[in-house]
Amino acid sequence: MARATATGNREAPSAGAASTSETGGRLPAWAEVVLRRYTVVLVLVAMTVVFSVLRPYTFATAGNFQTIANSQSVLLILALGLTLPLSTGEFDLSIASGLGFAAILIGYLCGILHWSLLPAVLVILADGVLIGAINGLFVVRFGVNAFIVTLGTSTVLTGLTLAVSGGQVLNGVPASLSSFATYALAGLAIPVYIALALALLLWYVYEHTPLGRHITFIGFGREVARLAGLRVDALRAGAFIVSSVIAAGCGILAAGQLGAADPSAGPGYLLPAFAAAFLGTTTIRPGRFNAWGTVVALAFLEIGVTGLELLGAASWVEDVFNGAALIIAVTFARLVSRTLD
């Protein structure tokens, strides 16, 4: 810092001088911003380049990237919905089982009871509202830990899924739903566009509306938010409901993509959804659950897994990569933050 002159005047240092002297020769301010906010993006780009060089005829193709986007679109929608309760400081472990139950219901209602598609979809979405309301009731009204409540709800839904399906794959998914879920525009299926639209909507809500700021505020300090006059309980319960409705919608889309309802499919979505949501907090808006960070995080996870499998890795690498990438990325972002502070 500039020292006072003999006459008592203080010379104002230039912005560049202040940056150099105060940081002690550290990175420029713009570089700090890049490292804080875009480390995962940079690693994603580098990883994509490496896999493209190693497997130019299988990885670096439009068809491969379209396949990744199409196959992971439902998971992305689920992960984006999960950011709502997480942003309020709550866990929702029931989303994957809710997805599986919704998928079985569409097969049961349409294939066995011979309902038309629209009434079946409306009932399943209403079921999502009910599941979210039950979670919200026990967590918000009765004060039970969200981890315990949603774990119990998940177990109940898993049992109901087996009861309705009889443990069998149901093949009665309407052809119209399958046509909708697999219809492609510019090589990308409709669920991809739904996922991107949801990401855009959540980005706008989180970043540009009082509702989004209130949700984030509650996640940072629930009692402080309550003292500030926010409707904390209503927003927490609402987050559970919206998350469950999105999970139900994901189940409908997943059944449409597969053309059948598999009772064992739901739980497989849980870890990747949480990995994408938490890894998303290390990029774009570090320290906050955010829509585009979740999109980038899921792309990072899926491109990494796909690249490794094309290099000859076994199928179990997906679980290992998802878990390890989450731990390493969060730890790295934490270390970068400490270094730059």
N, C-alpha and C positions, 0 to 999 in steps of 0.2 A: 504494500500500500504506500501511496505517496505520503511523505512526512511534511509537517508544517514548516514553512520557511521562517527565516529570522524575523520577518515583519508580522508574523502571525497569520499570514494568508495560507490557505491550503490549495495546492494545485490539484485540480480534478483529473484523475487518470483517464486515459482513453479506454474505450470498451475492450480493445484488444489487449492493452496492457493489464487491465484488471483481470481479464480471463487468464492470461499467462501467469501473472503473479499469484493469483488466488488458487489456481489449480496446481501450481508447482510443476508446470510442464506436462500436465496430463493432456488427454485428448481434447480437441476443440469441442465447443458446445454442441455443434451439429452432430459430431461423431458420438457424443454421449447419448444424444437423443436416439440415434440409429441403434446403438447397442441396447439401450433400455427398451425400446419399443419394437424393434424389428429383428432381433437375434434369430428367432425361430424362422422368420421369413427368409433370412439370409441362408440359414442352414438348409431350409427346404429347397431353395434355388440351387445351392451347391450340391445337395444330394441328388437332385433331378439331373444336373449336368453329369455327375459321375456315373449314374446308372445309364444315362443316355449314351455315354461314351463306351461303357462296358457292354451294353446290350442295345446297339443302335437299331437292330431290325425287329426287336420284340418290345423293348421298353419305350423307345423314342418314336412311338407311332400315335397317330390320332386315334386309332381304334383302341389302343391300350388306355389312353387317358379318358376316352368316352366310357369305356367299361368301368374304370375306377369310379367316375362320377355317377354313373347309373347305378352301380351296385351299392354305393355308399350313401345314396341320397336319403333313404329312409333313416339311416343312422344319424345323418347330419340333422334332419328335422328333429329327431328325438333329443340329440345333444343340445340343440338350440332351445328346445322347450325346457330342458333341465336347467338352463341358466337362470330361469325365473325363480324357482325356490332357492337355488344356491345363492342368488344375489341378495335374497332376504336373510341369508344366514341359516337356511334349513336344508336338510338332505331329503331326497325323495328316492328311496331304493325300490319303489314299486313300479317305476316307469316301464322297465323291461317286461315284467310280468303283466302289466296292463296292456302292453303291446301284444303279447302272446295271447292273452284272453280275448282281446278285440279281434284278432285274426281268426281264432277258433269260432267266435260268435258269428262272424260273417259267413263262415263255412257252414255252421249249424243252421242259422236262420234261413239262409238262401238255399242251401243244398239239401237239408233234411226237412225243414218246415216249409220250404218253398215260398218264402217271402220274396217280394220284389226288392230290388236293391235299395231304393231310397228309404223306405221305412226301416230296413235293417241298419243302414248307416246312421239314421237319426237315433235309433235305440242304442246303438253302440256308443255314439258320442254322448248321449244322455248318461250312459253307464260310466263314461269317463268323468262326467260332472259329479256323479255320485261318489265315485272312488276318491276324487280330489276333495270333495266335501267331507267325507269320512276322515281322511288324513288331516284336513284342516281342523275338524272338530276336536279330535283327540290331541293334536299338537297345540293348537291355539287356545281352545276353550278349556281343556282339561290339563294342559301343561305337561303332557307326556313327551319325552324326548323324541324328536322326529326320526332319528335313526331307528329306534325301537318300533315306533308306530308303522313306518313305511316298510320295515323289514317284515313285520307281522302281516301287513296288507299284501306284500309280495308273496308271502307263503300261502295266504288264503287264495289269492288269484291263481297261483300255480295249481293248487288243489282243484279249484273250480274249472280250470282249463282241462285238467285230466278227467274230471267228472263229465264235462260236456262232450269232450271228444272221445272218451273211452280209451284214451291213450293212442288213438289212431289218427293218421293224417286224413283230414276231410277234403274231399275233392270237389265239393259243391260250390266253389267260388264262381260267381257269375262271369260269363264271357265279357260282358260290357265293362266290368271292373278291371279285368285283366287287360282288355284293349286300352282302357284309359291309362292304367299304370305303366304300360309298356310302350305306349305311343311315343314316338321320338320326333323331335323337331331339331334339325341341324345336328343329328346324331345324339342328342341328349333327351332322355325320357322325361315325361311330365313331372315326376317327383323331383327331378333336379331343379326345375324352374320353381316348384313350390318351395323347396329348401332355400333357394336364393331369395325368393320373395319374402319368406319368413325372416331370413337374415337381415334383409333391408328394413323390414318392419321393426324388428327388435333393435337394430342399430338406431333407427329414428327415435324409438321410444326411450332407449337408454340414454341417448346423447342429447336429445332435443326436446324432451317433454318434462314437465314437472313430475309426472308419474314415474318416469325412469329415474329421475334424481331421488325421488322419495324411496323407491325400491333399493337403490344403492345405499342411501343414507341409513335405512333400516339394517342393512347388512353390516355396515360399519359400526353401528351403535344403536341397538334396539331401544334402550331406555332413554337415551338422548333424543332419539327420534320421537318417542312418545311425549317427552316433555316439550318438544318443539311443536306439538299439536298434530302430528301426523296420525293417520288412521292405521296404526301398526298392525293390529290384529286382522283387520279387513284385507290389507295388502298381503299379509302372510297367507291367509286362507285363500285369497284369490290366486296367488302364485301356485299353490298346490292344485287348485281346480284347473287352471289353464294348462299346467304341465300334464295333468292326467288326460285332459281332452286331446292334447297334442299326441300323447302316447297312444290313445285310442285311434286317432287318425292314422298314425304310423302303422298300427296293426292292420288297418284296412288296406293301406297301400302295400304293405309287405305281402299280404295274402294275394293282392292283385298281381304283384310282380311274380310271385311263385306259381300262381294259378292253383294254389292249394293252401290249406291251413295246417301247419305243422305244430303240434302242441309243445314240442321241445325247442322251438326256435327263439322264443322270447328272451330267456336268461342270457343268451349269447350277446345281446345288445348292451348289457349293463356296464361292463368294464370299459368297452370302447367309448361309450357315451360319456362316462365320468372322466376318462382320460382326456378326451377332446375338450370337455368343458374346463377342466382344471389346467390343462396345458394352454388353453386359450387365454388364461389370465397372465401368461408370461409374455404376451405379444400384443401389439396394437395399443391396448390400454392396460399396461402392466398393473397387477394388483387388483384388477376388477374383472368380473365375468362379463364378457362382451361378445357380440355376435360375430364380427369379422375375425376376432381372435380364435373363436371356436371353429370357424370355417378353415382358417389357416392350419390350426392344430390337427384337425381331422385329415386334411390333405397331407400334412407331414407324416402322420401315422400310416396312412394307407399307401402313400407313395413309397415310404420306407419298407413296408411289408412286401408290397408288390415287387419292388426292385430286388429285395433279398431272395424272394421265391424264384424270380427269374434267373438269379445267379445260382440256383440249386439248393436253397435252404429248405428244410423240412417244413411241413404245414404248422407244426407247433410254434414256429418262430413268431407267429402273429401275437400270441398271448405274451410271450417273452418280450417282444419288441414294444408292445403297448405299455406294459408295466414298467420296463426299464426306461423307455423314452420319457415317460411321465416323471419318474424320479430324477433322471439326469437333467432334463430340461428345466424343471423347477429349481433344482439345486444350482444349476449353472446361472439361471436368471437371478437367483438370490446372491450368488457370489459376485456377479457383474454389478448388481445394485450396491453391494457393500463397497466394491472397489471404486465406484464412481461417486459415492456419497462423500 
